[in-house]
Amino acid sequence: MMKLKTVVTLIIARNKEFYRDKGSVTWAILFPLLVMVGINFAFKNQNQELFKIGVIGDKASIEPLSIAHHPWITVVPYPDDGDVEHSKALFKVRHHQLDLLLKMGGEQNGTAIQYWINPESSRGEAAELMLKNEHVRLSKEVVTGRAIRYVDWVIPGILSMNIMFGALFGIGYVIVRYRKMEVLKRMQATPVSALEYLTAQVISRLMIILLISCVIFTGCNYVLHFVVQGSYLLLFFIAALGGFAMISLGLVMASRTDSEELAGGLLNFATFPMMLLSEVWFSLDGSPQWMQTLSHYMPLTHMVSAARKVMLEGATFSDISLHLSVLGSMSIICLVLASVMFRWSKS
């Protein structure tokens, strides 16, 4: 039977250990802040980017057009699910992330190409002029929406990445270090059970991560004024569930290891693919299908996608229920594995 008083005592002890380490606290707050401010200045003038044109269906469908072969134009294919009005591609046109969206029309309606444009986008107007030089029948659809800066798009990824590092390294290194120094072996001799110890570690780390994330988000939002269309409470829930999933993964990696070098290698092995394939810094639209498929198996992908949909699209709980379900399932699986594999002392 798990004793609540024991768990609370362990949580308080772990929290004190963290905030007394001034270097760790300062770096945990300062690093993501510096990254976001730097990105905001680096991408302040986005009009120097290449034209980006989306196409509904197969990319090969616009091969006869000359704009499909210009080296300064990037063509990104999107699946044709029959509902363009609610598609990811049209959302990107609305918020100036795509300059044009094309769809090859049928001869039965006398239209060769149907296209969508945001008239408030200067690059969209320039791309439209090139499209009109193709001498084909066109059908124009207009959508409107405010431009989304790169910093607005990237902030969910940076905050999620910060949660990932804080969870994996914060829980992984601590347990491995305690095992190596035989602190866990001595604790095994106390009335504290493995369940009580792990529960305290999870709750303590989650409290620290959420507190730091809230401070970072609030401070940066005051300066950079992020786009937040959805619920702040839902964003907090995503951060909590995503942090819980990352902590659970960290427990699995630290459940039996007593070498800090090996633990560091395992944690880096887990974090670097997620940083590259979870759309933290760039979209995977147009990337090879195997990369997109692999991305769906990573918890960071679902945390970033859910937070980005809430912030930029105003998504509700039901809209991101799939991402939340995946994060919850991953948490349960990792916790079960960690509890089975956990050991107090070195081998």
Summary of the structure (lengths in Angstrom):
residues: 347
radius of gyration: 24.0
end to end distance: 27.3
largest distance: 82.2
contacts: 1099
relative contact order: 0.12
helix: 65%
strand: 8%
